[in-house]
Amino acid sequence: MRKSVALDIAYRLIGSGPVVLVSSLLDKKVGLTPIAWNMPVLDDPPIIALEIWKGHFIYKAILQTGDFVVNIPSSDMAETVRKLGSVSGSKVDKFEKYGLIKEPAEKVRSPRLKSAIGILECRLRRDKHLLNKYNIVLGDVVYAEAEKNIFTNRWHPEKKGRRLLHHLGGKIFYSSARKII
Ligand SMILES: Cc1cc2nc3c(=O)[nH]c(=O)nc-3n(C[C@H](O)[C@H](O)[C@H](O)COP(=O)(O)O)c2cc1C
């Protein structure tokens, strides 16, 4: 079960660089796209950045809707994440095709992925220079949630439970295994 996360520490959800699934809407179609190139930009106000190719369905969806959700998948979803990155939301309903369930967001129009262990609901910050020159999508985080048994004020890899998923390139993924210090 997830619970809300204070916005000033929401950056910690993606601070260690997990792959995320970004959801947004285009003409009532819902997209769900794996994005490995994501990062926190500021903690106050909370802003994050995504690097998204302009040709992707999700890029057009975010620009049309003006908001998006960063859904954080767990490592047991690796195979699904790979598949979600091999088709376009313009051709298929990815939720239906891969048996995924959506749920309404708290603060934005884009729906969320029910099975995500972390959620960042974001409003697009229309920075024309970053969008046009670098395909960088900035989002103001307006609401955040995380699975309560594995995230309190940070992720807890030392606890039993679901793990973050990281992408090393190509078909290779790994999961965060344990706390060292
Ligand atoms: C693990 C993984 C990470 C990816 N990271 C990115 C990324 O950071 N930026 C990007 O533009 N595409 C990335 N992709 C590619 C898109 O997810 C992929 O092309 C997807 O099918 C586009 O879907 P869409 O057209 O429905 O948006 C990634 C794919 C995978 C599998």
The ligand as an SDF file (V2000), in Angstrom:
LIG
                    3D

 31 33  0  0  0  0  0  0  0  0999 V2000
   14.3730    0.5430  -20.1160 C   0  0  0  0  0  0  0  0  0  0  0  0
   14.0470    1.5810  -21.1500 C   0  0  0  0  0  0  0  0  0  0  0  0
   14.4080    2.8970  -20.9560 C   0  0  0  0  0  0  0  0  0  0  0  0
   14.0970    3.8850  -21.9140 C   0  0  0  0  0  0  0  0  0  0  0  0
   14.4590    5.1810  -21.6720 N   0  0  0  0  0  0  0  0  0  0  0  0
   14.1200    6.1430  -22.5550 C   0  0  0  0  0  0  0  0  0  0  0  0
   14.4460    7.5080  -22.2850 C   0  0  0  0  0  0  0  0  0  0  0  0
   15.0270    7.8640  -21.2730 O   0  0  0  0  0  0  0  0  0  0  0  0
   14.0560    8.4460  -23.2090 N   0  0  0  0  0  0  0  0  0  0  0  0
   13.4040    8.1160  -24.3710 C   0  0  0  0  0  0  0  0  0  0  0  0
   13.0740    9.0220  -25.1590 O   0  0  0  0  0  0  0  0  0  0  0  0
   13.0830    6.8120  -24.6580 N   0  0  0  0  0  0  0  0  0  0  0  0
   13.4180    5.8340  -23.7720 C   0  0  0  0  0  0  0  0  0  0  0  0
   13.1090    4.5230  -24.0250 N   0  0  0  0  0  0  0  0  0  0  0  0
   12.4190    4.1790  -25.2860 C   0  0  0  0  0  0  0  0  0  0  0  0
   10.8980    4.2820  -25.1800 C   0  0  0  0  0  0  0  0  0  0  0  0
   10.4130    3.8410  -23.9280 O   0  0  0  0  0  0  0  0  0  0  0  0
   10.2270    3.4340  -26.2960 C   0  0  0  0  0  0  0  0  0  0  0  0
   10.6730    3.8350  -27.5590 O   0  0  0  0  0  0  0  0  0  0  0  0
    8.7140    3.4240  -26.2160 C   0  0  0  0  0  0  0  0  0  0  0  0
    8.2170    2.3640  -27.0190 O   0  0  0  0  0  0  0  0  0  0  0  0
    8.0640    4.7300  -26.6850 C   0  0  0  0  0  0  0  0  0  0  0  0
    6.6720    4.5880  -26.4410 O   0  0  0  0  0  0  0  0  0  0  0  0
    5.6020    5.6820  -26.8140 P   0  0  0  0  0  0  0  0  0  0  0  0
    5.7490    5.9960  -28.2830 O   0  0  0  0  0  0  0  0  0  0  0  0
    4.2710    5.0070  -26.5120 O   0  0  0  0  0  0  0  0  0  0  0  0
    5.8320    6.8720  -25.9660 O   0  0  0  0  0  0  0  0  0  0  0  0
   13.4130    3.5270  -23.1140 C   0  0  0  0  0  0  0  0  0  0  0  0
   13.0430    2.1810  -23.3130 C   0  0  0  0  0  0  0  0  0  0  0  0
   13.3590    1.2200  -22.3390 C   0  0  0  0  0  0  0  0  0  0  0  0
   12.9380   -0.2110  -22.5580 C   0  0  0  0  0  0  0  0  0  0  0  0
  1  2  1  0
  2  3  1  0
  2 30  2  0
  3  4  2  0
  4  5  1  0
  4 28  1  0
  5  6  2  0
  6  7  1  0
  6 13  1  0
  7  8  2  0
  7  9  1  0
  9 10  1  0
 10 11  2  0
 10 12  1  0
 12 13  2  0
 13 14  1  0
 14 15  1  0
 14 28  1  0
 15 16  1  0
 16 17  1  0
 16 18  1  0
 18 19  1  0
 18 20  1  0
 20 21  1  0
 20 22  1  0
 22 23  1  0
 23 24  1  0
 24 25  2  0
 24 26  1  0
 24 27  1  0
 28 29  2  0
 29 30  1  0
 30 31  1  0
M  END
$$$$
